Amino acid sequence: MKAGIHPNYVEATITCASCGTTFTVGSTRSAMKVDVCSKCHPFYTGQQRILDTAGRVERFRRRFNLTEENA
């Protein structure tokens, strides 16, 4: 490998904005913030949370006559 052309590889602290979990990984940046992590992501936890933005979910349910049981 050529000297002087590669970025510095440091131990980075990753912070989740949703649950506040922090963990360390190797990266070229020293600190990062992520929206979701494996501790709070619905795919990994098995829990689905619907984020209702400006009533879009409710409007969709009214349009197709859906209730909580058959959604």
N, C-alpha and C positions, 0 to 999 in steps of 0.2 A: 504494500500500500504506500502511496505517496504521502510524504509528511506535509502537514500544513493545509490540506484541502478538505479534511473531514471535520464535521461539526463536533463540538464537545458533547459527550454522552454522559448525562448526570442522572442521579436518582431524583425522580419527580414525585411531588405530592399531588394526588388527584382528589378533588373534593366534589361530592355530589350535591347539587343544588336542591334536590327534592328531599332527601332524607338526612343529609349532613355527614354521611359516611366518608371517611378518608382512607386512602390506601396509597402505597408507593409502588412505582414502576420505573423502568428506565426510559429516558426520553432525552431529546435535545432541549426541552424546555424544563424549567425548574418547578413550575406549579401550573396546574390547569383546573378548570371547573367544568363539570359535565352536567347535563340536564337530568339524566337518569343513569343509574348504575345497575349492576346485577342484583343488588339487595332490594331494589324497589321497582325494577322493570316488570311489567305484567307477565311477560313471557317466562321469566325465571321464577316468579313468585306464585304464579297460577291464579292471581287475583286480577280481575279486570275492573279498572276504574274508568268511567266515562267522564271526560272533561267536557263540560257543557260550555261552549263558547257562544255567547250571545243568543242562547236558546235554540241553537241549531239541532240538538238532539231531540228536544221536545217538539220542534216544528216537524222534524222527520217522522216522529212517532204519530203525530196528529195526521199527517198527510197519508200515511199508510195504515191508519187505525191499529197501531201496535200498542200492546201493553207490556208491562215488565215480564209477565210469564212467557209470552210468545215472541219476545224480542231476541 
